[in-house]
Amino acid sequence: MSPEDSKNKLPIKGNWKLTMGRVAFLNCDPLFHSLPSPWKVLPAPPSWLTGHLLRRDCVIAPIPAADYAKNSDNLILIPELGICSKGEVGSVLLFGTSKVEDMKTIALPSDSSSSVALLKYIVKMKNLNPKYVTMAPEIGEMLKNCDGALLIGDRALDYAKDEPSNIQLDLGSAWLELTKRPMVFGVFAARKDTPIEDVKNAQRALLERLELFENSSVCRNSVIESSIEKSGLSKQRLEKYFGEVFNRLDQNHINGLNHFLIEACAMDEGAEFYW
């Protein structure tokens, strides 16, 4: 986390309406880099943020789309924001030394539900039936115990940089090939009982950061330089990554999200948005 982000890192107890959850990965940097006061940021792994949101530790948070499906009675989605891809995502990857078709066991990370649901759906559509083992997201132990290992976020980027030949499947690309639709890995959500003005205030603050990232070369370069410092990835790789993963949720991605929620997460209907 950059110095600009870390100064706003910890939520003030009882002040959850001014605290936003964020995934502790690079994919949220364009939204949260230099987020101004009075906003505070609560960084956590994707699956943890669902609990923080339900407990009112924060007013909004990006959570796995599969977690939204499980908690849609209590949570509602926020328009225009997401963690999306148009195809190749670069940070949701299945690794191994053998092809997917030859994997008898696959290690699943314990920190994300959307990537797990997506992988199981893709594998099922390929008429494969490997054994799944949920583990801590440590690639060495995962591949020691299983033929394949699913990693997400910065860990996937790091291992892909060191072992590119071990990438067997980019789940964003596989989803697009299978469904002809883009993928939404993370959705921004709020509790249904949160006042709409509090949610809109938070959304507005993030959209302002996103618009700067999209339209200001100074802001974009600042985000990328901060991400280089945190990740050790090259500027060229991060320029590519922020084209693969982005935070603007449009209607085309909502269509893809609804397909995922209904087909892979067994929801009866698609996403419900606050407005």
Helices and strands as residue ranges (DSSP letters): H 3-6, G 16-18, E 19-23, G 26-28, H 29-32, E 40-44, H 46-54, E 61-64, H 65-70, E 75-85, E 92-96, G 100-102, E 105-109, H 114-125, E 131-135, H 139-145, E 148-152, H 153-162, G 164-166, E 167-170, H 171-179, E 183-191, H 196-215, H 217-231, H 235-244, E 245-248, H 251-263
